[in-house]
Amino acid sequence: MTARAAGKKPAPSGYARVSWWLFIPTLLPVVVLSVWPLLQGVYLGFTDYTLGAQSRKFIWFGNFAKMSSDRQFWSSFQIGAVWTVTVTAGVIVLGMGLALLLNARLPGQAVARVLVLIPWAIPPVIKGMIWRLIYHPSSGFLNGFLVSVGILKSPIDWLGSFTWALPAVIVVGIWTGLPQATVVLLAGLQTIPEDLHEAASLDGASSWQQLRHVTLPLMMPVILAVSALEFMWNFNSFGLVYTLTEGGPAGTTRLPMLFAYEEAFRYGNIAYASALGLAIVLIIGLALLYSVRSQFLSATKAAA
């Protein structure tokens, strides 16, 4: 009688035992470079450690209490919320429009798909340098064009203006996130059976009615998934905005991650910065849970 027939768990074969030992060299760098720093950050978030200090004291939730009354944190949180919601909404709306155009049977689709992907291939730092040149107050393309066509009477310092700095970086954020969203939404559109649109057309539905009653309901799970990813990436954004404005002028573009970076490496408040990082992870986790719940309810409603 075999072990399976007797209801016993079969002993691992020699090959299985060797494969586990071979897996350790791959797992070890992940633990050392990812899991250990994460655990260290969680621990530091509950201490009073500052850069260069010889000792540290466990203060429980002291950093989180400080965070609740820190006006600069709440200011960066509000700026991050405006940035995240606006960029995510812009990316989804424009990405959906572009995906619909790329999914239509129009000439030059292959070239258009390559052009859409170009921003995706450029590193964030290079993107920031390109847009700094475009936004340059005296020699930038944007000011030159707007002044030449008469929209502006004089150039604007887009990235140095209290009024225009945040909208300027939001435009760059939308441009940066557009390729990923467009590709995923286009893949979702191509899974919708063409028969549904043909049947709706035979019933006399206009293009707008087909979009509203056929395309968008079937695309909702994909839209929710892309929205959740965009929310996570945008709320966690750092490199692009740092390259463009370094959080200025006067903190008008200081996102939560930039605020945590300044606390850690400009002021040496490592423990407080770790607590800020934990708060950001918690917010992103809650948003992802909400997205998963929404997708589950959407799938349940569709199956009913």
C-alpha positions as CSV (number, residue, x, y, z in Angstrom):
1,M,0.0,0.0,0.0
2,T,1.4,3.4,-1.0
3,A,1.6,6.4,1.3
4,R,-1.1,8.2,-0.7
5,A,-3.4,5.2,-0.5
6,A,-2.9,5.0,3.2
7,G,-3.8,8.7,3.6
8,K,-0.3,9.7,4.7
9,K,1.6,12.7,3.3
10,P,4.3,11.3,1.0
11,A,7.9,12.1,2.1
12,P,9.7,14.7,-0.1
13,S,11.9,13.1,-2.8
14,G,15.6,13.7,-2.9
15,Y,15.0,16.0,-5.9
16,A,12.5,18.1,-4.0
17,R,14.9,18.5,-1.0
18,V,17.7,19.6,-3.3
19,S,15.5,22.1,-5.0
20,W,14.7,23.8,-1.7
21,W,18.4,24.1,-0.9
22,L,18.9,25.6,-4.4
23,F,16.1,28.1,-3.7
24,I,17.9,29.6,-0.7
25,P,20.6,31.6,-2.7
26,T,17.7,33.3,-4.6
27,L,15.6,33.9,-1.4
28,L,18.5,35.3,0.7
29,P,19.1,38.6,-1.3
30,V,15.3,39.2,-1.3
31,V,15.3,38.9,2.5
32,V,18.4,40.9,3.0
33,L,17.6,43.7,0.6
34,S,13.8,44.0,1.0
35,V,12.3,42.3,4.0
36,W,15.0,43.3,6.5
37,P,15.0,47.0,5.6
38,L,11.2,46.9,5.8
39,L,11.2,45.4,9.3
40,Q,14.0,47.8,10.3
41,G,11.8,50.7,9.1
42,V,8.8,49.5,11.0
43,Y,10.9,49.2,14.2
44,L,12.5,52.7,13.7
45,G,9.0,54.2,13.3
46,F,8.3,53.4,16.9
47,T,11.6,54.9,18.2
48,D,13.1,58.4,18.6
49,Y,16.1,57.7,16.5
50,T,17.8,60.6,14.7
51,L,20.7,60.4,12.3
52,G,24.0,60.1,14.1
53,A,22.5,59.4,17.5
54,Q,24.3,56.9,19.7
55,S,21.2,55.5,21.3
56,R,17.5,55.2,20.6
57,K,14.4,54.9,22.8
58,F,11.2,53.1,22.1
59,I,8.4,55.7,22.2
60,W,5.5,53.5,20.9
61,F,3.1,55.8,18.9
62,G,4.9,59.1,19.6
63,N,5.8,59.7,16.0
64,F,2.3,59.1,14.9
65,A,1.0,61.5,17.5
66,K,3.5,64.1,16.2
67,M,2.3,63.4,12.7
68,S,-1.4,64.1,13.6
69,S,-0.5,67.6,14.7
70,D,2.2,68.4,12.0
71,R,0.8,71.0,9.7
72,Q,3.5,70.3,7.1
73,F,2.6,66.7,7.0
74,W,-1.1,67.5,6.5
75,S,-0.1,70.1,3.8
76,S,1.9,67.5,2.0
77,F,-0.9,65.0,2.4
78,Q,-3.4,67.4,0.8
79,I,-1.0,68.2,-2.1
80,G,-0.5,64.4,-2.5
81,A,-4.3,63.8,-2.6
82,V,-4.8,66.5,-5.2
83,W,-1.8,65.2,-7.2
84,T,-2.9,61.5,-6.9
85,V,-6.6,62.0,-7.7
86,T,-6.0,64.5,-10.6
87,V,-3.2,62.4,-12.3
88,T,-5.1,59.2,-11.8
89,A,-8.3,60.6,-13.3
90,G,-6.4,62.3,-16.1
91,V,-4.6,59.1,-17.0
92,I,-7.8,56.9,-16.9
93,V,-9.9,59.4,-19.0
94,L,-7.2,60.1,-21.6
95,G,-5.9,56.5,-21.6
96,M,-9.4,55.3,-22.3
97,G,-9.8,57.8,-25.1
98,L,-6.5,56.8,-26.6
99,A,-7.3,53.1,-26.2
100,L,-10.6,53.5,-28.1
101,L,-8.8,55.3,-30.9
102,L,-6.1,52.7,-31.1
103,N,-8.7,49.9,-31.0
104,A,-10.6,51.5,-34.0
105,R,-9.8,50.4,-37.5
106,L,-8.0,53.5,-38.5
107,P,-4.9,53.8,-40.8
108,G,-1.5,54.2,-39.1
109,Q,-2.4,52.3,-35.9
110,A,1.0,50.6,-35.6
111,V,2.9,53.9,-35.7
112,A,0.4,55.5,-33.3
113,R,0.9,52.6,-30.8
114,V,4.7,53.0,-30.9
115,L,4.4,56.8,-30.4
116,V,2.1,56.3,-27.3
117,L,4.7,54.0,-25.7
118,I,7.6,56.5,-26.1
119,P,7.1,58.2,-22.7
120,W,7.2,54.8,-21.0
121,A,10.7,54.1,-22.4
122,I,12.2,57.3,-21.0
123,P,13.7,57.1,-17.4
124,P,11.9,59.4,-14.8
125,V,15.0,61.6,-14.3
126,I,15.3,62.2,-18.1
127,K,11.6,63.0,-18.3
128,G,12.1,65.6,-15.6
129,M,15.0,67.2,-17.4
130,I,13.1,67.3,-20.7
131,W,10.1,69.0,-19.0
132,R,12.3,71.4,-17.2
133,L,13.6,72.6,-20.6
134,I,10.0,72.8,-21.9
135,Y,8.9,74.8,-18.9
136,H,12.0,77.1,-18.8
137,P,10.8,80.7,-18.2
138,S,13.0,82.3,-20.9
139,S,14.0,79.7,-23.4
140,G,11.3,77.0,-22.9
141,F,9.2,75.8,-25.8
142,L,5.9,76.3,-24.0
143,N,6.4,80.0,-23.2
144,G,7.7,80.6,-26.7
145,F,4.7,79.0,-28.3
146,L,2.1,80.6,-26.1
147,V,3.6,84.1,-26.4
148,S,4.0,83.7,-30.2
149,V,0.3,82.9,-30.7
150,G,-0.8,85.7,-28.3
151,I,-2.2,83.6,-25.5
152,L,0.4,85.0,-23.1
153,K,1.7,88.6,-23.0
154,S,4.8,87.6,-21.1
155,P,6.5,84.3,-20.1
156,I,5.5,82.4,-17.0
157,D,7.9,80.7,-14.6
158,W,5.8,77.5,-14.5
159,L,7.8,75.5,-12.0
160,G,8.6,78.5,-9.8
161,S,5.1,79.9,-9.6
162,F,3.0,79.4,-6.5
163,T,-0.1,79.1,-8.8
164,W,1.3,77.1,-11.7
165,A,3.8,74.7,-10.2
166,L,1.4,72.0,-9.1
167,P,-0.7,72.1,-12.3
168,A,2.6,72.0,-14.3
169,V,3.8,68.8,-12.5
170,I,0.4,67.2,-12.8
171,V,0.5,67.6,-16.6
172,V,3.9,65.8,-16.5
173,G,2.5,63.1,-14.2
174,I,-0.4,62.4,-16.6
175,W,2.0,62.3,-19.6
176,T,4.2,59.9,-17.7
177,G,1.4,57.5,-16.7
178,L,-0.6,57.6,-20.0
179,P,1.3,54.8,-21.8
180,Q,0.9,52.1,-19.2
181,A,-2.8,52.8,-18.7
182,T,-3.4,53.0,-22.5
183,V,-1.8,49.6,-23.1
184,V,-3.7,47.8,-20.4
185,L,-7.0,49.4,-21.4
186,L,-6.4,48.6,-25.0
187,A,-5.8,45.0,-24.0
188,G,-9.1,45.0,-22.1
189,L,-11.0,46.5,-25.1
190,Q,-9.7,43.7,-27.4
191,T,-11.3,41.0,-25.1
192,I,-14.8,42.4,-25.7
193,P,-16.5,40.3,-28.4
194,E,-17.3,42.2,-31.5
195,D,-20.6,40.5,-31.7
196,L,-21.9,42.6,-28.8
197,H,-21.3,45.8,-30.7
198,E,-22.7,44.5,-33.9
199,A,-25.9,43.4,-32.1
200,A,-26.2,46.8,-30.4
201,S,-25.7,48.5,-33.8
202,L,-28.5,46.3,-35.3
203,D,-30.8,47.4,-32.5
204,G,-30.1,51.0,-33.5
205,A,-27.7,52.0,-30.7
206,S,-25.5,55.0,-31.5
207,S,-21.7,54.9,-30.9
208,W,-22.2,56.8,-27.6
209,Q,-24.9,54.4,-26.5
210,Q,-22.6,51.4,-27.3
211,L,-19.8,53.0,-25.4
212,R,-22.0,53.7,-22.4
213,H,-24.1,50.5,-22.2
214,V,-21.7,47.9,-23.7
215,T,-18.0,48.9,-23.6
216,L,-17.8,50.7,-20.2
217,P,-19.7,48.1,-18.1
218,L,-17.5,45.3,-19.6
219,M,-14.4,47.4,-19.1
220,M,-15.2,48.4,-15.5
221,P,-13.0,45.6,-13.8
222,V,-10.0,46.6,-16.0
223,I,-10.6,50.3,-15.2
224,L,-10.8,49.6,-11.5
225,A,-7.6,47.6,-11.6
226,V,-5.7,50.3,-13.5
227,S,-7.1,53.0,-11.2
228,A,-5.8,51.1,-8.2
229,L,-2.3,50.7,-9.7
230,E,-2.2,54.4,-10.7
231,F,-3.3,55.5,-7.3
232,M,-0.6,53.4,-5.7
233,W,2.2,54.7,-8.0
234,N,1.1,58.3,-7.9
235,F,0.7,58.5,-4.1
236,N,4.1,56.9,-3.8
237,S,5.6,59.2,-6.4
238,F,9.0,60.8,-5.7
239,G,11.6,60.9,-8.5
240,L,9.7,62.8,-11.2
241,V,8.5,65.7,-8.9
242,Y,11.8,65.9,-7.1
243,T,13.6,66.3,-10.5
244,L,11.2,69.0,-11.6
245,T,10.7,71.2,-8.4
246,E,12.3,69.4,-5.4
247,G,9.0,70.1,-3.7
248,G,9.1,73.8,-4.3
249,P,8.3,76.6,-4.5
250,A,7.8,76.9,-0.7
251,G,6.4,73.3,-0.5
252,T,3.6,73.8,-3.0
253,T,4.6,70.5,-4.8
254,R,5.9,68.7,-1.7
255,L,4.3,65.2,-2.0
256,P,4.2,62.9,1.1
257,M,7.2,60.9,-0.1
258,L,9.2,64.2,-0.6
259,F,8.2,65.3,2.9
260,A,9.5,61.9,4.3
261,Y,12.7,62.2,2.3
262,E,13.4,65.7,3.7
263,E,12.7,64.6,7.2
264,A,15.1,61.7,6.9
265,F,18.0,63.1,4.9
266,R,17.8,66.9,5.3
267,Y,16.8,67.1,9.0
268,G,18.0,63.6,10.2
269,N,14.7,62.6,11.7
270,I,15.0,58.9,10.7
271,A,12.4,57.6,13.1
272,Y,9.8,60.2,12.1
273,A,10.5,59.6,8.4
274,S,10.0,55.8,9.0
275,A,6.6,56.5,10.7
276,L,5.7,58.7,7.6
277,G,6.6,55.7,5.4
278,L,4.4,53.4,7.4
279,A,1.5,55.8,7.2
280,I,1.9,56.0,3.4
281,V,2.0,52.2,3.1
282,L,-1.2,52.0,5.3
283,I,-3.0,54.5,3.1
284,I,-2.0,52.6,-0.1
285,G,-3.0,49.3,1.5
286,L,-6.5,50.6,2.4
287,A,-6.9,51.9,-1.2
288,L,-6.0,48.5,-2.6
289,L,-8.4,46.8,-0.3
290,Y,-11.2,49.1,-1.4
291,S,-10.3,48.4,-5.0
292,V,-10.3,44.6,-4.5
293,R,-13.7,44.9,-2.7
294,S,-15.1,47.0,-5.6
295,Q,-13.9,44.5,-8.2
296,F,-15.4,41.6,-6.1
297,L,-18.8,43.4,-5.9
298,S,-18.6,44.2,-9.6
299,A,-17.9,40.6,-10.5
300,T,-20.7,39.3,-8.2
301,K,-23.1,41.8,-9.7
302,A,-22.2,40.7,-13.2
303,A,-22.6,37.0,-12.4
304,A,-26.0,37.5,-10.8
